[in-house]
């Protein structure tokens, strides 16, 4: 990615978006192909995220999707951005991602999130029981994952007699994800890399990175802090075309924030939506941190973001109705056509 003009490696976050006129099967097939495009363009890693009860997002099971993508790629790092750990038993995640690491050694990232990635009824369906208002199992679950992957448990621990196969000895790279200073501090205390969700919580960015670096403790996984910033970016040949193509993403943000979730609209459908003055203002505020424009516009913006945050890596999430526009956005951002790689 050295030709992009951005002083940090670039990676890709994909949500397997379902566009109007397409199906979840189409979205998943596009995720696989987008990973192949990202690999040819030289992006460092390709992550998929866990979401539930969202008709416009097909990536409900990251380990299943990652297994398929891994079989269709050869070198790009693959991971979850993230697995919402409280939705699952730690042993299950250890076995799933240990298997991925055993099958594709040195290529798997396990990004861990604390949020449910869905609404309360779906959380209940996923977990069968809800934690109390004061309970927080996330740090304990991270410790369990480390134990299953090989750190082990004290003799008196209830899991001391469990050997997670093939997790034991096949630990992927663990990451902590966050949109606040909570996950940032936790990542620092565990000595793990941290990925911040700038695309939906930009107001917390600088505080979170400060907390991460201030609390960082060197570990066997990492000697110094390593921070990645994930942001929304859409590139087209001109600022005007990019703004037109970003219409569906703006409408999608409004629908999500107002609990009117739907598939991703086309640019024409988005343009036909009649925003109220209040909605216009809200969407403008919610998407102010997105990078939309020509290659030079977006590259300059991302370069400025790296300079301001000292991020070690940038991960871009690209939302566009047409799959070809998503591929072209990655190509234009990278600085050279995919077919050259």
Rosetta blueprint (number, residue, H / E / L):
1 X L
2 X H
3 X H
4 X H
5 X L
6 X L
7 X L
8 X L
9 X E
10 X E
11 X E
12 X E
13 X E
14 X E
15 X L
16 X L
17 X E
18 X L
19 X E
20 X L
21 X L
22 X L
23 X L
24 X H
25 X H
26 X H
27 X H
28 X H
29 X H
30 X H
31 X H
32 X H
33 X H
34 X H
35 X H
36 X H
37 X H
38 X H
39 X H
40 X H
41 X H
42 X L
43 X L
44 X L
45 X E
46 X E
47 X E
48 X E
49 X L
50 X L
51 X L
52 X L
53 X L
54 X L
55 X L
56 X L
57 X E
58 X L
59 X L
60 X L
61 X L
62 X H
63 X H
64 X H
65 X H
66 X H
67 X H
68 X H
69 X H
70 X H
71 X H
72 X H
73 X L
74 X L
75 X L
76 X L
77 X E
78 X E
79 X E
80 X E
81 X E
82 X E
83 X E
84 X E
85 X H
86 X H
87 X H
88 X L
89 X L
90 X H
91 X H
92 X H
93 X H
94 X H
95 X H
96 X H
97 X H
98 X H
99 X H
100 X H
101 X H
102 X H
103 X H
104 X L
105 X L
106 X L
107 X L
108 X E
109 X E
110 X E
111 X E
112 X E
113 X E
114 X L
115 X L
116 X L
117 X L
118 X L
119 X L
120 X H
121 X H
122 X H
123 X H
124 X H
125 X H
126 X H
127 X H
128 X L
129 X L
130 X L
131 X L
132 X L
133 X L
134 X L
135 X L
136 X L
137 X L
138 X H
139 X H
140 X H
141 X H
142 X H
143 X H
144 X H
145 X H
146 X H
147 X H
148 X H
149 X H
150 X H
151 X H
152 X L
153 X L
154 X L
155 X L
156 X L
157 X L
158 X L
159 X L
160 X L
161 X L
162 X L
163 X L
164 X L
165 X L
166 X L
167 X L
168 X L
169 X L
170 X L
171 X L
172 X L
173 X E
174 X E
175 X E
176 X E
177 X E
178 X E
179 X L
180 X L
181 X H
182 X H
183 X H
184 X H
185 X H
186 X H
187 X H
188 X H
189 X H
190 X H
191 X L
192 X L
193 X E
194 X E
195 X E
196 X E
197 X E
198 X L
199 X L
200 X L
201 X L
202 X H
203 X H
204 X H
205 X H
206 X H
207 X H
208 X H
209 X H
210 X H
211 X H
212 X H
213 X H
214 X H
215 X H
216 X L
217 X L
218 X L
219 X L
220 X L
221 X L
222 X L
223 X L
224 X L
225 X L
226 X L
227 X E
228 X E
229 X E
230 X E
231 X E
232 X E
233 X E
234 X E
235 X E
236 X L
237 X L
238 X L
239 X H
240 X H
241 X H
242 X H
243 X H
244 X H
245 X H
246 X L
247 X H
248 X H
249 X H
250 X H
251 X H
252 X H
253 X H
254 X H
255 X H
256 X H
257 X H
258 X L
259 X L
260 X L
261 X L
262 X L
263 X L
264 X E
265 X L
266 X L
267 X H
268 X H
269 X H
270 X H
271 X H
272 X H
273 X L
274 X L
275 X L
276 X L
277 X H
278 X H
279 X H
280 X H
281 X H
282 X H
283 X H
284 X H
285 X H
286 X H
287 X L
288 X L
289 X L
290 X L
291 X E
292 X E
293 X E
294 X L
295 X H
296 X H
297 X H
298 X H
299 X H
300 X H
301 X H
302 X H
303 X H
304 X H
305 X H
306 X H
307 X H
308 X H
309 X H
310 X L
311 X L
312 X L
313 X E
314 X E
315 X E
316 X E
317 X E
318 X L
319 X L
320 X L
321 X L
322 X L
323 X H
324 X H
325 X H
326 X H
327 X H
328 X H
329 X H
330 X H
331 X H
332 X H
333 X H
334 X H
335 X L
336 X L
337 X L
338 X H
339 X H
340 X H
341 X L
